[in-house]
Amino acid sequence: MRRFVFTALLAALWSPALPAAPVASKTKPIRVLILDGQSAGPYHDWRLTTAVLKKELEDTGLFRVTVATSPRFGEDFSGFKPEFGSYQVIVSNIDAPDWPSDEKAQLEQFVESGGGLVVVHGADNSFPDWPAFNQMTGVGGWRGRSEKAGPIWYFKDGGLVPDDSAGPAGSHGLRLPFQVVTRSPEHPIMKGLPRVWMHAADELYATLRGPGKDMTVLATAHSDPKNKGTDRDEPSMVVLKYGKGRVFHTTMGHDVAALSCVGFMTTFQRGTEWAATGRVTQRVPADFPSAETVKFRVDIAEMDPAFVKAPRTNSFDGLADAALLAMRRRADELKIEGVAIVAYFEGDTIQSWSSKMAVVGKMKTLPVQEKKGSNLLAIAYAKASEMADTLKDSGSNVRPPMTGEFGWSGGVIVRGKKGFLIAAFSGGKSEDDVKVSRAGVAELKTGL
Ligand code: ZN
């Protein structure tokens, strides 16, 4: 599926860099502050995505964008003075566990008195224990949220339905394209958009919980049970009121690839204008996606260094990066960090191999009192070398582990056309390491 999507995207659906219309001429630009600076683990690379969000707003000619990078919670906040009052709208691209009470009070005050707030994807994971924030966003997920955060909200028979059952908040399946369905066609953000459009490969957030107060659903997406989904229509864009302030909350936008979708871009640009002014003056671009077809902007997609434009070759060198990228994505989906290795040798026994390695988040775990820490790089190589010797998946026990090995599972070896393809990952539970390694060999096998 991913291969199909990737090929389809490359073949037909690139859009040139078109500025969104209209370009403001006489009116003063809308003052926007993007907040970033923290995310949970490796999942949301705000350094990459903030640059994209900023460009998407500036490309309209309507906004002047400033970025404020917050210290991580627990660090020194004395130098962080973002002056919220100087802006008309704040775009949150931060996923922090908490904030000092001063900063929280300022943000509350800003929205309460009429400032706009835009919440993008993982930013709704933030601040589980800050009641006002959860009221502003309506729903959120992860970071320990449970039924105490409020009911799960989903869409049924034309309205929002609360589900009070107990359990955690937040889930998503693999990143695949999905259809977004308009539910408030007359809202200024949605006016003129198709009723149904195909969003690029993204996380479809489901089972989000929260107070859901004064929340209007602009659009939903069906969470597919075949992709770990709920079989419900999940809110994908909502608007809320908080005091005099307007909030636009989109649950889409996991990474640069998702942000490069023309559908995401358009709704983000329009949602930000609406949150700031209560109006939308932007036209819907001509290359907006249809119900069947993803449309994305190549100039945005290229802002991710992992976006591979080069044609694939059938050499190890040509495939290793793609294989490591596939492993990185799989590890990201499984929310694990560690070290990925791919290797290749020709013939039936190893004489020499080509290999390439990538650190996915971390190379080691540091020692603590109870545990002496792990050298993930060494473990990944130990798995790969065991496989090169035994030609079986690592941890196979076809022979007892030798010095420097511990019979670790998590590596996968397969026979290719002329030799053996190896992928090993170290960092997660064995079964997750195996899943990541499978993604690597699958990619190598496309050409070797
Ligand atoms: Zn995400």
Residues whose N, C-alpha, C, O or C-beta is under 5 A from the ligand:
A	BS01	ZN	G122 E203 H254
